[in-house]
Amino acid sequence: MGAVAKKLTWDDIKHWPEFHGRTELVNGELVMSPVPGGRHQRICTDLGAEIRPYVRRNDLGQFFSSPLHIVLDEGVDYEPDLCFLSKARLKGKSIGAAFHGAPDLIIEVMSASNRKHDTVTKFRHYQKYGVREYWLVDPKTEHIDVWFLEEGKYVSLGTFGRGQPVLTRVLKGLRLDPAQVF
């Protein structure tokens, strides 16, 4: 008789020591990724430098540009590159090592090794669990794809490149030209 693999949950991994890399759960299966490369990290830093002051200045909620576990369901836990939680989503919730629930905005910077994970697996989960807006940042093409949740399905708000300010419904009024991060 073969071995039976146990599906993991956030409770199973929350006290594990920190790893050098990303640790996520996808349908109860552990997925570990290496530390992102320099360009990936610079793009994340530059996005955070553009978005965080806007969120603070307008007192919109909290913006995270360092690893924060997002627990969407018992066996679905991601560490997005960047995320935003509005005051309404934060109301009555605490944030420690993880946030339980869907953020208003998740931003993922793609790399060659994780394109399908970001564009298919995470896309489906973020849509299913109610992440209001999802940005896919592509360093290869230097574009940002923006998806907004309407009636439980993501609709494209557009693909934005240099000189085309990103259209966002979650952070209305934000002026971000992809040239600022590529």
C-alpha positions in Angstrom: 0.0 0.0 0.0 1.3 3.5 -0.9 1.9 6.3 1.4 -0.9 8.9 1.8 0.2 12.5 1.6 -1.3 14.8 4.2 -2.7 18.1 2.9 -1.1 21.0 4.8 -2.8 24.0 6.3 -1.6 27.4 7.6 -1.8 25.9 11.1 0.7 23.2 10.0 3.3 25.7 8.7 2.9 28.9 10.7 5.5 28.1 13.3 8.1 26.7 10.9 11.4 28.6 10.9 11.8 31.3 8.2 13.2 30.1 5.0 15.3 31.9 2.4 12.6 32.1 -0.2 8.8 32.0 -0.6 6.7 29.3 1.2 3.2 28.9 -0.1 0.4 26.4 0.1 -1.6 25.6 -3.0 -4.5 23.3 -2.4 -2.7 21.9 0.7 0.6 21.2 -1.1 3.8 23.0 -0.1 5.4 25.1 -2.9 8.7 26.7 -2.2 10.4 29.2 -4.4 13.9 30.7 -4.3 14.6 34.3 -3.3 13.7 36.5 -6.3 16.6 38.0 -8.4 17.8 41.5 -8.2 15.6 43.0 -11.0 12.5 41.4 -9.5 13.3 42.9 -6.1 14.1 46.3 -7.6 10.8 46.4 -9.4 9.0 45.4 -6.1 10.9 48.1 -4.3 10.1 50.8 -6.9 6.4 49.8 -7.0 6.3 50.0 -3.2 8.0 53.4 -3.3 5.3 54.7 -5.6 2.2 53.2 -4.0 3.0 53.3 -0.3 3.1 57.1 0.0 -0.2 57.4 -1.9 -1.9 54.9 0.5 -0.5 56.8 3.5 -1.2 60.3 2.2 -4.9 59.3 1.5 -5.2 57.2 4.7 -6.6 54.3 2.7 -5.3 51.3 4.8 -2.1 49.4 4.8 0.3 48.5 1.9 2.8 45.7 2.3 5.9 45.3 0.3 7.6 42.6 2.3 6.5 39.0 2.7 3.1 38.7 4.4 1.2 35.4 4.3 -2.2 35.7 2.8 -4.4 32.8 4.0 -7.3 32.5 1.6 -8.5 29.1 2.8 -7.4 26.3 5.0 -5.0 24.9 2.3 -4.4 28.1 0.2 -1.7 30.5 1.5 0.3 32.8 -0.7 3.1 35.4 -0.1 2.4 38.0 -2.8 5.1 40.4 -3.8 3.0 43.4 -2.8 -0.5 43.8 -1.4 -2.9 46.4 -0.2 -5.6 46.1 2.5 -8.2 48.8 2.8 -9.4 50.1 6.1 -12.7 48.3 5.5 -10.9 44.9 5.0 -8.8 45.5 8.0 -11.7 46.4 10.3 -11.7 44.0 13.3 -8.8 41.9 11.9 -5.3 41.7 13.2 -2.2 41.1 11.2 0.6 39.1 12.6 2.6 36.7 10.4 -0.5 36.3 8.2 -3.7 38.0 7.1 -6.7 35.7 6.9 -8.9 36.8 4.0 -8.6 38.4 0.6 -6.7 41.7 0.2 -8.1 44.5 -2.0 -5.1 44.4 -4.2 -2.3 41.9 -4.9 0.6 42.6 -7.2 2.8 39.8 -8.5 6.0 40.4 -10.4 6.5 37.5 -12.8 9.7 35.6 -13.4 10.5 33.0 -16.1 10.2 30.2 -13.5 6.7 31.2 -12.1 4.7 32.6 -15.0 2.1 29.8 -15.1 1.9 29.9 -11.3 1.0 33.6 -11.3 -1.1 33.7 -14.5 -3.1 30.5 -13.9 -3.0 29.1 -10.4 -2.8 32.4 -8.4 -5.1 34.1 -10.9 -7.8 31.5 -10.2 -7.4 31.5 -6.5 -7.3 35.3 -6.2 -10.5 35.5 -8.3 -12.2 32.7 -6.3 -11.5 34.1 -2.9 -12.3 37.7 -3.7 -9.1 39.7 -4.3 -10.7 42.8 -5.8 -7.8 43.7 -8.1 -4.8 41.7 -9.3 -1.8 43.2 -11.1 0.6 41.0 -13.1 3.9 42.8 -13.6 5.9 41.4 -16.5 9.6 42.5 -16.4 10.2 40.7 -19.8 7.6 42.8 -21.7 7.7 45.8 -19.3 4.0 45.8 -19.0 1.5 45.7 -16.1 -1.8 43.8 -16.6 -4.6 44.9 -14.3 -7.6 42.7 -13.5 -10.6 43.8 -11.5 -13.2 41.5 -9.9 -16.7 42.0 -11.2 -19.5 39.6 -10.2 -17.0 37.0 -9.2 -14.9 37.1 -12.4 -11.8 39.1 -13.3 -12.2 41.6 -16.1 -9.2 43.2 -17.7 -8.7 46.9 -17.1 -5.9 46.9 -19.6 -2.2 46.3 -20.2 -0.1 49.3 -19.5 3.4 50.0 -20.7 5.8 53.0 -20.6 3.9 56.3 -20.9 0.5 54.7 -20.1 -0.6 55.4 -16.6 -2.0 52.2 -14.9 -5.8 52.2 -14.5 -6.8 51.0 -11.0 -10.2 51.0 -9.4 -8.9 50.0 -6.0 -6.4 52.9 -5.6 -8.5 55.6 -7.5 -6.4 58.6 -8.2 -3.0 56.8 -8.2 -0.8 58.1 -11.0 1.7 55.3 -11.8 3.5 55.2 -15.2 5.2 51.8 -15.7 8.3 53.7 -16.8 8.8 54.5 -13.0 9.4 50.8 -12.2 11.0 49.4 -15.4 
